Amino acid sequence: MRASAVAAMVMAAGVTWSAGGCEAKGVVPASTASGGEVVERVEVVDGDTVAIEDPQGQRRRVRIIGIDTPEVARDGRPAQCWADEATRGLRELLQQPGEIRLVADRAVGDRDAYGRLLRQVLVDDVDVGEQMLESGHARRYRSTPSTSRVSGRYLERERAARTAGRGLWGRCSSS
């Protein structure tokens, strides 16, 4: 898709904010040429999970494949080190103007044990999971199959962040 076409769709879509996170609005048809599903609304749940609204208006949770972030405070348990920063980091990445696309990876499967969709998340073809790893907001998810299309790149990004002490690697003792 040409950059000018994407820019026009983004301008038509608009972006709004809610207490729950950023929401990108606008109906954009999914492009089968580039693969995946273009989503209309995205809300950040935590550093590795987003909620989307499908075309039927149903809210679905999506776990970003290949990354793992510290757990946020929930059910009386305190947040883990860097959980809030990771959540903010994901929110900032999804604020960027552009087409938000979810891409399945057969090596990973369709859903996790909690029923969440497992997808790679892209903003204008930029891999959000890879950016989370590079900034030190996430660790590589250890159970990602080596046959996954993200596995090798994600390992490299995590190593670079760890070596440089970025994000959780420089602040959290149990990283």
Sine and cosine of phi, psi and omega as CSV:
sin_phi,cos_phi,sin_psi,cos_psi,sin_omega,cos_omega
0.00,0.00,0.69,-0.73,-0.02,-1.00
-0.95,0.32,0.54,-0.84,-0.04,-1.00
-0.86,0.51,-0.62,0.79,-0.02,-1.00
-0.91,0.41,-0.58,0.81,0.04,-1.00
-0.93,0.38,-0.65,0.76,0.03,-1.00
-0.90,0.44,-0.70,0.71,0.00,-1.00
-0.87,0.50,-0.66,0.76,0.01,-1.00
-0.90,0.43,-0.65,0.76,0.01,-1.00
-0.92,0.39,-0.65,0.76,-0.01,-1.00
-0.90,0.44,-0.69,0.72,-0.01,-1.00
-0.90,0.44,-0.61,0.80,0.02,-1.00
-0.95,0.32,-0.52,0.86,-0.06,-1.00
-0.96,0.27,-0.73,0.69,-0.04,-1.00
0.97,0.23,0.25,-0.97,0.04,-1.00
-0.72,-0.70,0.72,-0.70,0.07,-1.00
-0.83,-0.55,0.28,-0.96,-0.04,-1.00
-0.84,-0.55,0.56,-0.83,0.08,-1.00
-0.69,-0.72,0.17,-0.99,0.01,-1.00
-0.87,0.49,-0.49,0.87,-0.02,-1.00
-0.98,0.18,-0.20,0.98,0.01,-1.00
0.62,-0.78,-0.28,-0.96,-0.03,-1.00
-1.00,0.00,0.56,-0.83,0.06,-1.00
-0.77,-0.64,0.85,-0.53,0.11,-0.99
-1.00,-0.06,0.81,-0.58,-0.07,-1.00
-0.91,-0.42,0.49,-0.87,0.04,-1.00
0.73,-0.69,0.63,-0.78,0.00,-1.00
-1.00,-0.06,0.87,-0.49,0.02,-1.00
-0.81,-0.59,0.81,-0.58,-0.01,-1.00
-0.90,0.44,0.61,-0.80,0.04,-1.00
-0.92,0.40,0.64,-0.77,0.01,-1.00
-0.99,-0.16,0.91,-0.42,0.01,-1.00
-0.97,0.26,-0.38,0.92,0.02,-1.00
-0.91,0.42,-0.68,0.74,-0.02,-1.00
-1.00,-0.03,-0.17,0.99,0.07,-1.00
0.99,0.12,0.40,-0.91,0.07,-1.00
1.00,0.05,-0.10,-1.00,-0.06,-1.00
-0.88,-0.48,0.83,-0.56,0.09,-1.00
-0.99,0.15,0.77,-0.64,-0.06,-1.00
-0.97,-0.24,0.49,-0.87,-0.09,-1.00
-1.00,0.03,-0.63,0.77,-0.02,-1.00
-0.68,-0.73,0.66,-0.75,0.06,-1.00
-0.73,-0.68,0.75,-0.66,0.08,-1.00
-0.81,-0.59,0.76,-0.65,0.00,-1.00
-0.98,0.22,0.80,-0.60,0.05,-1.00
-1.00,-0.07,-0.75,0.66,0.08,-1.00
-0.39,-0.92,-0.25,-0.97,-0.12,-0.99
-0.93,0.36,-0.30,0.95,0.01,-1.00
-0.76,-0.65,0.21,0.98,-0.02,-1.00
-0.70,-0.72,0.69,-0.72,0.10,-1.00
-0.81,-0.59,0.31,-0.95,0.11,-0.99
-0.90,-0.43,0.66,-0.75,0.03,-1.00
-0.83,-0.55,0.30,-0.96,0.13,-0.99
-0.93,-0.37,0.86,-0.51,-0.01,-1.00
-0.98,0.19,0.13,-0.99,-0.05,-1.00
-0.85,0.53,-0.40,0.92,0.03,-1.00
-1.00,0.05,0.06,1.00,0.02,-1.00
1.00,0.09,0.11,0.99,0.03,-1.00
-0.99,0.12,0.66,-0.75,0.04,-1.00
-1.00,0.04,0.78,-0.62,0.02,-1.00
-0.79,-0.62,0.61,-0.79,0.07,-1.00
-1.00,-0.05,0.61,-0.79,-0.02,-1.00
-0.79,-0.61,0.83,-0.56,0.07,-1.00
-1.00,-0.06,0.82,-0.58,0.00,-1.00
-0.95,0.32,0.84,-0.54,-0.07,-1.00
-0.94,0.34,0.53,-0.85,0.14,-0.99
0.99,0.12,-0.11,0.99,0.01,-1.00
-0.80,-0.60,0.37,-0.93,0.07,-1.00
-0.64,-0.77,0.75,-0.66,0.02,-1.00
-0.87,-0.50,0.36,-0.93,0.04,-1.00
-0.84,0.54,0.52,-0.85,-0.05,-1.00
-0.97,0.24,0.67,-0.75,0.08,-1.00
-0.98,0.21,0.25,-0.97,0.05,-1.00
-0.88,0.48,0.73,-0.68,-0.04,-1.00
-0.30,-0.96,0.63,-0.78,0.08,-1.00
0.79,0.62,0.68,0.73,0.04,-1.00
0.99,0.15,-0.06,1.00,0.03,-1.00
-1.00,-0.06,0.64,-0.77,0.02,-1.00
-0.95,0.30,0.35,-0.94,0.05,-1.00
-0.93,0.38,0.56,-0.83,0.10,-0.99
-0.98,0.21,0.33,-0.94,0.03,-1.00
-0.82,0.57,0.78,-0.63,0.07,-1.00
0.98,0.20,0.11,0.99,0.00,-1.00
-0.89,0.45,-0.72,0.69,-0.03,-1.00
-0.92,0.39,-0.63,0.77,0.02,-1.00
-0.91,0.42,-0.64,0.77,0.03,-1.00
-0.90,0.43,-0.67,0.75,0.02,-1.00
-0.89,0.45,-0.71,0.71,0.05,-1.00
-0.89,0.46,-0.64,0.77,0.01,-1.00
-0.88,0.48,-0.68,0.73,0.03,-1.00
-0.91,0.41,-0.67,0.74,0.02,-1.00
-0.85,0.52,-0.68,0.73,0.02,-1.00
-0.89,0.45,-0.65,0.76,0.01,-1.00
-0.91,0.42,-0.61,0.80,-0.03,-1.00
-0.99,0.15,-0.17,0.99,0.09,-1.00
-0.97,0.25,-0.39,0.92,-0.06,-1.00
-0.85,0.53,0.69,-0.72,0.02,-1.00
-0.90,0.44,0.63,-0.78,0.05,-1.00
0.52,-0.86,0.11,-0.99,0.00,-1.00
-0.98,0.20,0.82,-0.57,0.02,-1.00
-0.99,-0.14,0.84,-0.55,-0.08,-1.00
-0.79,-0.62,0.63,-0.77,0.05,-1.00
-0.95,-0.32,0.78,-0.62,-0.06,-1.00
-0.82,-0.57,0.80,-0.60,0.03,-1.00
-0.97,0.23,0.38,-0.93,0.05,-1.00
-0.72,-0.69,0.93,-0.36,-0.06,-1.00
-0.82,0.57,-0.55,0.84,-0.04,-1.00
-0.90,0.43,-0.45,0.89,-0.06,-1.00
-1.00,-0.03,-0.55,0.83,-0.08,-1.00
0.97,-0.23,0.08,-1.00,-0.10,-1.00
-1.00,0.00,-0.61,0.80,-0.07,-1.00
-0.67,-0.75,0.42,-0.91,0.07,-1.00
-1.00,-0.06,-0.07,-1.00,-0.04,-1.00
-0.90,0.44,-0.32,0.95,0.00,-1.00
-0.99,-0.13,0.09,1.00,0.03,-1.00
1.00,0.10,0.06,1.00,0.02,-1.00
-0.97,0.24,0.59,-0.81,0.13,-0.99
-0.91,0.41,0.60,-0.80,0.06,-1.00
-0.96,-0.29,0.89,-0.45,-0.08,-1.00
-0.55,-0.83,0.49,-0.87,0.22,-0.97
-0.99,0.16,0.66,-0.75,-0.01,-1.00
-0.92,-0.39,0.79,-0.61,-0.02,-1.00
-0.83,-0.55,0.63,-0.77,0.17,-0.99
-0.88,-0.47,0.92,-0.40,-0.10,-0.99
0.75,0.67,0.75,0.66,0.05,-1.00
0.91,0.41,0.23,0.97,0.11,-0.99
-0.99,-0.15,0.81,-0.59,-0.09,-1.00
-0.97,0.26,0.92,-0.40,-0.03,-1.00
-0.92,0.40,-0.64,0.77,0.02,-1.00
-0.87,0.49,-0.68,0.74,0.02,-1.00
-0.89,0.45,-0.65,0.76,0.03,-1.00
-0.92,0.39,-0.61,0.79,0.03,-1.00
-0.89,0.45,-0.65,0.76,0.03,-1.00
-0.92,0.38,-0.70,0.71,-0.04,-1.00
-0.88,0.47,-0.59,0.81,-0.02,-1.00
-0.99,0.13,-0.14,0.99,-0.02,-1.00
0.99,0.12,0.25,0.97,0.05,-1.00
-0.99,0.13,-0.23,0.97,-0.06,-1.00
-0.60,-0.80,0.34,-0.94,0.17,-0.98
-0.96,-0.26,0.35,-0.94,0.12,-0.99
-0.94,0.33,0.70,-0.71,0.04,-1.00
-0.96,0.29,0.90,-0.43,-0.16,-0.99
-0.89,0.46,-0.43,0.90,-0.04,-1.00
-1.00,0.01,0.10,0.99,0.05,-1.00
-0.92,0.38,0.82,-0.57,-0.01,-1.00
-0.87,0.50,0.58,-0.82,0.01,-1.00
-0.90,0.43,-0.31,0.95,0.03,-1.00
-0.99,0.12,-0.10,1.00,0.05,-1.00
-0.91,0.42,0.59,-0.81,-0.02,-1.00
-0.91,0.40,-0.28,0.96,-0.03,-1.00
-0.99,-0.13,-0.23,0.97,-0.19,-0.98
-0.82,0.58,-0.81,0.59,-0.05,-1.00
-0.91,0.42,-0.72,0.69,0.01,-1.00
-0.89,0.46,-0.67,0.74,-0.05,-1.00
-0.91,0.42,-0.63,0.78,0.04,-1.00
-0.88,0.48,-0.69,0.72,0.03,-1.00
-0.88,0.47,-0.68,0.73,-0.02,-1.00
-0.91,0.40,-0.66,0.75,0.03,-1.00
-0.90,0.44,-0.71,0.71,0.01,-1.00
-0.86,0.52,-0.68,0.73,0.00,-1.00
-0.89,0.45,-0.69,0.72,0.00,-1.00
-0.91,0.41,-0.67,0.74,0.00,-1.00
-0.90,0.44,-0.73,0.68,0.00,-1.00
-0.87,0.49,-0.64,0.77,-0.01,-1.00
-0.99,0.14,-0.14,0.99,-0.01,-1.00
0.93,0.36,0.48,0.88,0.00,-1.00
-0.98,0.22,0.56,-0.83,0.12,-0.99
0.84,0.54,-0.75,-0.67,-0.07,-1.00
-0.88,0.47,-0.43,0.90,-0.01,-1.00
-0.92,0.38,-0.42,0.91,0.01,-1.00
-0.98,-0.18,-0.13,0.99,-0.11,-0.99
-0.85,-0.52,-0.39,0.92,-0.13,-0.99
-0.92,-0.39,0.81,-0.58,-0.09,-1.00
-0.94,0.35,-0.46,0.89,-0.07,-1.00
-0.99,-0.14,0.33,0.94,-0.02,-1.00
-0.94,0.35,0.00,0.00,0.00,0.00
